[in-house]
């Protein structure tokens, strides 16, 4: 789909939405972006009262011509006591490219597209978010160069003088930088490119270099700067004071000359950093023939990996990204070093660490076993079975709740769901099986609006998306920030823990034991992160054409 056509669709969507009828009793929830022609296409209708009409219709936006109709399917599950009725709309057999809306009774849905390239614009928007997060002299978006004095001193090491830690990405809605999340994000961007170099060679700035590799270089340069000593590395720049000085653009940060760096090494940081640098060595050598940079990345990767033996007891005092498991990260680090260097001892270590991984049913910045299983399965088929076992768990969960949610709500629900979709893609790549295709699509669609609140959880994607993102730069741009995947609905217990008052707005009636609030102060549901965006970029890059 061309950019001109996408722009026209956005204009038509706004005009359409402005004249759509609103109903206080019935709500249609669907993926607000659209669908590829051959995939499952569904929506959910919520109602405060029993359904009277049994038929829905799909019409073209352009001329309101009806192209599809069928019966709704009543569902036995309810959202809550106030909205006790639900029905399923299924229009999978509609596979003709076009721009449409659903009509039920007198109510119109948000518009959507059917097209093979429908997710290209989502991919592009997600990639732009990283430019907003850039720190230092890295040609950032929506702000000027910033934090050119990073870091003013080092804490946790004998040498406390300032060192060059410019660059990298701000981690989330604040201006703190973390080695762990930078390494995870950098690794996932590079893994995406290796996974499918054709899909991930998109080049929006037309400079003949894949955008995803340009962005990964931002992370790589920062990781290399963190390697400041033979026996230690920097794991964080800035501290909690960042959260207490109010809203400000990064170039106007009142703490610019007081941003310390910290040495707080743990084995998880060692594993994921080694993995990111080792895969980078392979790509820069093979694609760019930059053998000097390639060698530098591999040398540092090996050096960092050897530091694991310095940490005999796993004692993690990291406040924001504490780790309870490290074998998966060390397995990934060892495996990527082996794949780049072909040194067999690293493969043996990778399998040794891989066989120690405790199975879990999760995806987050700290739990990405599916990614490790995928990589290890090249050398041991047992890891394919372990990946399938995770997906079987998610599929069972998905089949037993109203919105096909593959896991329970948490702090970072959207990141977890994106990771589950990523896991299904990895399994399909390994086996060719379509057993989990519907699981992937339904949870992808949850992120894009097929959820109780009817929100697309990626800013400026879809029709109804978060307008009050918890993000410093968005505060100064009237809420605008491109392609930011917010953390999404979270358990009500988290709001009690942080003494949050939920606004009494139009979203409140959709809250159950899970709550979503579009509030700029709400760092639980409305803050984006570089790690969640990297995961989302993989899945929408995969679904792009």
C-alpha positions in Angstrom: 0.0 0.0 0.0 1.5 3.4 -1.0 2.1 6.2 1.5 -0.4 8.4 -0.5 -3.1 5.7 -0.1 -2.4 5.3 3.6 -2.7 9.1 4.0 -6.0 9.1 2.1 -7.2 6.3 4.3 -6.3 8.3 7.5 -8.2 11.3 6.2 -11.3 9.2 5.3 -11.1 7.5 8.6 -11.2 10.8 10.5 -14.1 12.0 8.4 -15.8 8.7 8.9 -15.2 8.6 12.6 -16.4 12.2 13.1 -19.9 11.2 11.7 -20.1 7.7 13.2 -23.0 7.1 15.5 -22.2 6.5 19.1 -24.1 4.1 21.4 -23.8 4.0 25.2 -25.0 0.4 25.3 -23.2 -1.4 22.5 -19.4 -1.4 21.7 -17.6 -3.0 18.8 -14.0 -4.0 19.5 -11.7 -4.8 16.5 -8.2 -4.4 15.2 -8.3 -0.8 14.0 -5.5 -1.2 11.5 -6.8 -4.2 9.5 -6.0 -7.6 8.2 -4.1 -9.4 5.5 -6.4 -11.1 3.1 -6.0 -14.7 4.0 -5.9 -14.5 7.8 -8.6 -14.9 10.4 -10.7 -11.7 10.9 -12.9 -11.3 13.9 -14.3 -8.6 16.2 -16.2 -8.6 19.5 -19.4 -6.8 20.3 -20.0 -5.9 24.0 -23.5 -4.9 25.2 -25.2 -3.8 28.4 -28.5 -5.4 27.2 -29.4 -8.6 25.3 -28.7 -8.6 21.6 -31.8 -7.9 19.5 -30.4 -8.0 16.0 -28.6 -11.2 15.0 -26.9 -9.9 11.8 -23.9 -7.7 11.2 -22.8 -6.1 7.9 -19.5 -5.0 6.4 -19.5 -2.0 4.1 -17.0 -0.1 2.0 -16.0 3.2 3.4 -16.0 4.9 0.0 -19.6 4.4 -1.0 -21.2 2.4 1.9 -21.8 -0.6 -0.4 -22.5 -3.8 1.6 -19.9 -6.5 0.8 -20.5 -9.0 3.5 -23.1 -10.0 6.1 -23.5 -12.9 8.5 -24.9 -13.7 11.9 -23.2 -12.8 15.2 -22.3 -15.7 17.5 -23.4 -15.2 21.1 -20.6 -15.9 23.6 -21.1 -17.4 27.1 -18.5 -15.1 28.7 -19.2 -11.6 30.0 -16.9 -8.7 30.6 -18.3 -7.5 33.9 -21.6 -7.0 35.7 -22.2 -3.7 33.9 -21.5 -5.2 30.5 -22.8 -8.8 30.7 -23.4 -9.6 27.0 -20.9 -10.4 24.3 -20.9 -11.7 20.7 -18.4 -12.7 18.1 -18.2 -11.3 14.6 -16.3 -13.5 12.1 -15.6 -12.3 8.6 -12.6 -14.4 7.7 -13.9 -15.2 4.3 -13.9 -11.5 3.3 -10.5 -11.4 1.5 -10.9 -8.6 -1.1 -8.5 -5.6 -0.6 -10.3 -2.5 0.5 -11.3 -0.1 3.2 -14.3 -1.1 5.3 -16.3 -0.8 8.5 -18.6 -3.1 10.4 -22.2 -2.1 11.0 -24.3 -3.7 13.7 -27.8 -2.4 14.2 -27.3 1.3 14.0 -23.7 1.3 15.2 -20.6 1.6 13.0 -17.1 0.3 13.9 -13.9 2.1 13.4 -12.6 1.7 9.9 -10.1 -1.0 8.9 -8.1 -2.1 5.8 -7.7 -5.5 4.1 -4.4 -5.5 2.3 -1.2 -7.6 2.2 0.8 -4.5 3.2 -1.5 -3.2 5.8 1.1 -3.4 8.6 3.9 -1.7 6.8 2.9 1.7 8.3 2.8 0.2 11.8 6.3 -1.2 11.3 7.5 2.2 10.1 5.9 4.1 13.0 7.4 1.7 15.6 10.8 2.2 14.1 10.5 6.0 14.4 10.0 5.7 18.1 13.7 4.8 18.6 14.7 8.1 17.0 12.8 9.9 19.7 14.6 7.8 22.4 18.0 8.6 21.0 20.4 10.3 23.5 23.5 12.4 22.7 24.8 13.5 19.3 22.7 10.8 17.4 20.4 12.9 15.2 17.3 12.4 17.5 13.7 13.1 16.6 11.4 15.7 18.3 14.3 17.0 20.5 17.8 18.4 20.2 21.1 16.7 21.0 21.3 16.1 24.8 23.3 14.8 27.7 26.6 15.5 26.1 28.3 15.3 29.5 27.4 11.6 30.2 28.7 10.4 32.5 30.0 12.9 35.1 31.4 10.2 37.4 31.4 6.4 38.0 29.9 4.8 41.1 30.8 1.3 42.2 34.4 1.3 40.8 37.7 2.6 42.1 38.1 5.2 39.3 35.3 7.7 39.9 36.3 10.2 37.1 34.0 11.1 34.2 33.9 8.9 31.1 32.3 9.1 27.7 28.9 7.5 27.9 27.1 9.6 25.4 24.6 8.1 22.9 22.3 5.1 23.3 18.6 5.4 24.0 16.6 6.8 26.9 15.0 3.7 28.3 11.4 4.7 28.6 9.5 7.9 29.3 12.4 9.2 31.4 16.1 9.9 30.7 17.8 7.0 32.4 19.9 4.7 30.3 20.4 1.0 31.1 22.9 -1.5 29.7 20.5 -4.4 30.1 17.6 -3.0 28.1 19.9 -1.4 25.6 21.5 -4.8 25.0 18.2 -6.6 24.8 16.8 -4.0 22.3 20.0 -4.0 20.2 20.0 -7.8 20.1 16.4 -8.0 19.0 16.9 -5.5 16.3 19.9 -7.4 14.9 18.1 -10.8 15.4 15.2 -9.4 13.4 17.5 -8.5 10.5 19.1 -12.0 10.5 15.7 -13.7 10.8 14.5 -12.1 7.6 16.9 -9.7 6.0 14.4 -9.0 3.2 11.5 -7.9 5.4 13.8 -6.0 7.7 15.7 -4.1 5.0 13.1 -1.4 4.9 14.9 2.0 4.3 12.7 5.0 5.1 15.5 7.5 4.8 16.6 6.1 1.4 20.3 6.0 2.3 20.8 2.3 1.1 21.3 1.1 4.7 18.5 -0.8 6.4 17.0 1.4 9.1 17.0 -1.4 11.7 20.8 -1.7 11.4 21.3 2.0 11.6 19.2 2.0 14.8 21.1 -1.0 16.2 24.3 0.9 15.7 23.1 3.5 18.2 22.8 0.7 20.8 26.1 -0.9 19.8 28.1 2.2 20.2 26.7 2.7 23.7 27.4 -0.9 24.7 31.0 -0.5 23.6 31.4 2.7 25.6 30.1 0.8 28.6 33.1 -1.5 28.3 35.3 1.0 30.2 37.6 -1.4 32.1 39.1 -4.9 31.8 37.2 -6.2 34.9 33.9 -4.2 34.9 31.4 -2.4 32.7 28.8 0.3 33.2 25.3 -0.9 33.7 23.3 2.4 34.2 23.5 6.1 33.6 21.6 8.4 35.9 19.6 7.5 39.0 16.1 8.1 40.6 16.5 11.8 40.7 15.6 11.8 37.1 12.0 11.1 38.2 11.7 13.9 40.7 12.7 17.1 38.7 9.5 17.4 36.6 8.8 17.6 32.9 11.6 18.9 30.7 13.1 18.3 27.3 16.3 16.3 27.4 18.4 19.2 26.1 17.1 21.3 29.1 17.7 18.6 31.7 18.6 20.4 35.0 20.6 17.3 35.9 22.7 17.4 32.7 26.0 18.0 34.7 25.1 15.5 37.4 24.4 12.2 35.7 26.5 9.4 37.3 27.2 6.0 35.9 27.0 2.8 37.9 28.9 -0.5 37.9 26.4 -3.2 39.1 27.3 -6.2 37.0 25.2 -9.4 37.0 25.3 -12.5 34.9 22.1 -11.6 32.9 23.7 -8.4 31.8 26.8 -10.3 30.8 24.8 -12.8 28.7 22.6 -10.4 26.7 25.4 -7.9 26.1 27.7 -10.6 24.8 24.9 -11.9 22.5 24.3 -8.4 21.1 27.9 -7.7 20.3 28.6 -11.2 18.9 25.6 -11.0 16.4 26.7 -7.5 15.5 30.2 -8.8 14.7 28.7 -11.3 12.3 26.5 -8.8 10.5 29.0 -6.0 10.2 31.6 -8.4 8.8 29.3 -10.2 6.4 27.1 -7.3 5.1 29.3 -4.2 5.4 32.8 -5.9 5.2 33.7 -3.7 8.2 36.2 -6.1 9.6 37.7 -3.7 12.1 34.3 -3.0 13.8 33.4 -6.6 13.5 36.6 -7.7 15.3 36.1 -5.1 18.0 32.5 -6.3 18.7 33.6 -9.9 19.0 36.6 -9.2 21.1 34.5 -7.2 23.6 31.8 -9.8 23.5 34.3 -12.5 24.5 35.9 -10.3 27.2 32.5 -9.5 28.8 31.5 -13.2 28.7 34.6 -14.2 30.6 33.6 -11.8 33.4 30.7 -14.2 34.3 33.2 -16.2 36.4 33.9 -13.1 38.6 30.3 -13.2 39.8 30.1 -16.4 41.9 26.9 -15.6 43.7 23.9 -14.2 41.9 23.1 -11.1 44.0 21.2 -8.6 41.9 20.7 -5.2 43.5 19.3 -3.6 40.3 16.2 -1.6 41.2 14.4 -1.5 37.9 15.5 -4.6 36.0 16.4 -7.1 38.7 16.9 -10.6 37.4 16.0 -13.9 39.0 17.3 -16.1 36.1 20.5 -15.9 34.1 21.1 -19.3 32.4 19.0 -18.3 29.3 21.0 -15.1 28.8 24.4 -16.8 29.2 23.2 -19.5 26.8 22.3 -16.9 24.2 25.6 -15.1 24.7 27.7 -18.2 24.3 25.7 -19.4 21.3 26.1 -16.1 19.4 29.8 -16.1 20.1 30.0 -19.6 18.7 28.0 -18.8 15.6 30.4 -15.9 14.9 33.7 -17.4 15.9 33.0 -21.1 15.3 34.9 -21.9 18.5 33.3 -25.2 19.7 33.8 -24.6 23.4 31.2 -21.8 23.2 28.6 -24.1 21.7 29.2 -26.6 24.5 28.7 -23.8 27.1 25.5 -22.7 25.3 24.0 -26.1 25.5 25.1 -26.5 29.1 23.4 -23.3 30.1 20.4 -24.0 27.9 19.7 -27.3 29.6 19.6 -25.5 32.9 16.9 -23.1 31.9 13.8 -23.4 34.1 10.7 -23.4 31.9 8.3 -20.5 32.4 5.2 -19.2 30.6 6.1 -15.6 30.1 7.7 -13.0 27.9 9.2 -9.8 29.0 12.5 -7.9 29.0 13.8 -10.5 31.5 12.0 -13.6 30.3 12.5 -14.5 26.6 13.1 -18.3 26.7 11.3 -18.7 23.4 14.1 -16.7 21.7 16.8 -18.8 23.3 15.0 -22.1 22.5 14.7 -21.0 18.8 18.4 -20.4 18.6 19.4 -23.6 20.4 17.1 -25.8 18.4 19.5 -25.6 15.5 21.8 -27.9 17.6 19.2 -29.8 19.7 15.6 -30.6 18.6 14.6 -30.9 22.2 14.3 -27.1 22.4 11.6 -27.2 19.7 9.5 -29.3 22.0 10.1 -26.8 24.9 9.0 -23.9 22.7 5.9 -25.8 21.7 5.1 -26.6 25.3 5.1 -22.8 26.0 2.8 -22.1 23.1 0.4 -24.9 24.1 0.0 -23.1 27.5 -0.7 -19.8 25.8 -3.2 -21.4 23.4 -5.1 -22.9 26.3 -5.2 -19.6 28.1 -6.3 -17.8 24.9 -9.2 -20.2 24.3 -10.6 -19.7 27.8 -11.3 -15.9 28.0 -13.4 -13.4 26.2 -10.7 -11.5 24.3 -8.4 -14.5 23.6 -5.8 -13.1 25.9 -2.9 -15.6 25.9 -1.7 -14.7 29.4 -2.8 -12.9 32.5 -2.6 -9.1 32.9 0.6 -7.8 34.3 2.8 -4.7 34.4 3.7 -4.7 30.7 0.8 -6.7 29.3 1.3 -5.5 25.8 5.0 -6.4 25.8 4.1 -9.9 27.0 1.5 -10.4 24.3 3.8 -9.1 21.6 6.4 -11.6 22.8 3.9 -14.4 22.6 3.1 -13.5 19.0 6.9 -13.4 18.4 7.1 -16.9 19.9 4.5 -18.3 17.5 6.4 -16.8 14.6 9.6 -18.5 15.7 7.8 -21.9 16.0 6.3 -21.5 12.6 9.7 -20.8 11.1 11.1 -23.9 12.7 8.3 -26.3 11.9 6.1 -24.8 9.2 3.1 -25.5 11.4 0.1 -23.2 11.4 -1.2 -24.6 14.8 -0.6 -21.3 16.5 -1.5 -18.8 13.7 -4.8 -17.8 15.3 -3.2 -17.4 18.7 -0.8 -15.0 17.1 -3.4 -13.0 15.2 -5.9 -12.7 18.1 -3.2 -11.4 20.5 -1.8 -9.1 17.8 -5.3 -7.7 17.3 -5.7 -7.2 21.1 -2.8 -4.7 20.9 -4.5 -2.9 18.0 -7.9 -2.5 19.5 -9.6 -5.8 19.9 -9.7 -5.4 23.7 -12.2 -4.3 26.3 -11.2 -0.6 26.1 -11.3 -0.4 22.3 -7.8 1.2 22.3 -5.0 0.7 19.8 -2.2 0.7 22.2 0.4 2.1 19.7 0.3 5.8 19.5 -0.8 7.3 16.1 -1.8 3.8 14.9 -5.5 3.0 14.4 -8.3 5.5 15.1 -8.5 5.5 18.9 -5.0 5.4 20.5 -3.4 6.8 23.7 -3.3 10.6 23.7 -1.7 11.1 27.1 1.4 9.0 27.1 3.6 9.0 30.1 6.7 10.3 28.3 8.8 13.4 28.8 9.0 14.4 25.1 5.4 13.7 24.4 4.5 16.2 27.2 6.1 19.0 25.1 4.6 17.9 21.7 0.9 18.0 22.6 1.0 14.3 23.4 2.4 13.4 20.0 5.0 10.6 19.8 5.2 8.2 16.9 4.8 4.5 17.3 5.1 4.1 21.0 3.7 0.8 22.3 2.4 1.7 25.8 2.5 -0.9 28.6 -1.3 -1.4 28.6 -3.8 -2.7 31.0 -2.6 -3.9 34.4 -4.0 -5.7 37.5 -6.0 -3.5 39.8 -3.7 -4.6 42.7 -0.8 -2.5 41.1 -2.9 0.6 41.3 -3.7 -0.1 45.0 0.0 -0.6 45.6 1.0 2.7 44.1 -2.1 4.5 45.5 -3.3 5.5 42.1 -6.7 7.1 41.6 -8.4 5.9 38.4 -10.0 8.7 36.5 -13.8 8.6 36.2 -13.9 8.6 32.5 -15.5 6.7 29.6 -13.0 3.9 29.9 -13.8 3.1 33.5 -16.8 0.9 32.8 -14.6 -1.5 30.9 -12.3 -2.1 33.9 -12.5 -5.4 35.7 -9.7 -6.9 37.7 -7.6 -5.2 35.0 -7.4 -1.5 34.5 -6.4 0.8 31.6 -6.1 4.5 32.0 -5.0 7.0 29.4 -3.4 9.4 31.8 0.0 11.2 31.4 0.9 10.5 35.0 0.1 6.8 34.8 3.5 5.1 34.4 1.8 1.7 35.0 -0.4 1.6 31.9 0.8 4.4 29.7 4.6 4.3 29.5 6.4 3.0 26.4 9.9 1.3 26.6 12.6 0.5 24.1 12.3 -3.2 24.8 8.6 -3.5 24.2 9.0 -1.5 21.0 11.7 -3.8 19.7 9.5 -6.8 20.3 6.6 -5.1 18.5 8.9 -4.0 15.6 9.8 -7.7 15.1 6.2 -8.9 14.8 4.9 -6.1 12.7 8.0 -6.2 10.5 7.2 -9.9 10.1 3.6 -9.2 9.1 4.6 -6.5 6.7 5.0 -6.9 3.0 
